[in-house]
Amino acid sequence: MDRRFRAATADDDGVALDRFHRIPPPELWWWRRHPRVLVGDLGRALRPLL
């Protein structure tokens, strides 16, 4: 796992993003992470779900 990507994102097992996209199988681990710093449209959409 790329350390920079991991440091810049938070793992929520895909819970927040699953509201918007069907989350692929576990081997596609990056779909289960979202940015730590939430801004703009993405921030407004995800913040209430976290």
C-alpha positions in Angstrom: 0.0 0.0 0.0 1.4 3.4 -0.9 2.2 5.2 2.3 1.4 8.6 1.0 -2.0 7.5 -0.2 -2.7 5.8 3.1 -1.5 8.9 5.1 -3.8 11.2 3.0 -6.9 9.0 3.3 -9.1 7.5 6.0 -10.4 3.9 6.0 -14.1 3.6 6.7 -14.5 0.2 5.0 -16.4 2.0 2.1 -19.3 3.1 4.3 -19.4 6.7 3.2 -18.6 6.1 -0.5 -21.1 3.2 -0.7 -23.9 5.8 -0.5 -22.7 7.1 -3.9 -21.0 4.1 -5.6 -21.2 0.4 -5.4 -18.1 -0.6 -3.6 -16.0 -3.3 -5.3 -14.7 -6.4 -3.6 -12.2 -6.1 -0.7 -9.1 -6.7 -2.9 -9.8 -3.2 -4.3 -8.9 -1.7 -0.9 -8.5 1.9 -2.2 -12.3 2.1 -2.7 -12.8 1.8 1.0 -10.9 5.0 1.8 -11.8 8.7 1.5 -9.6 11.8 1.8 -8.8 12.9 5.3 -9.3 16.5 4.4 -12.8 16.9 3.0 -13.5 20.1 1.0 -15.8 21.3 -1.7 -18.7 19.1 -3.0 -17.1 15.9 -1.8 -16.7 17.3 1.7 -20.3 18.5 1.8 -21.5 15.1 0.6 -19.4 12.9 2.9 -19.1 14.9 6.1 -22.7 14.2 7.3 -22.1 10.5 6.8 -19.0 10.2 8.9 
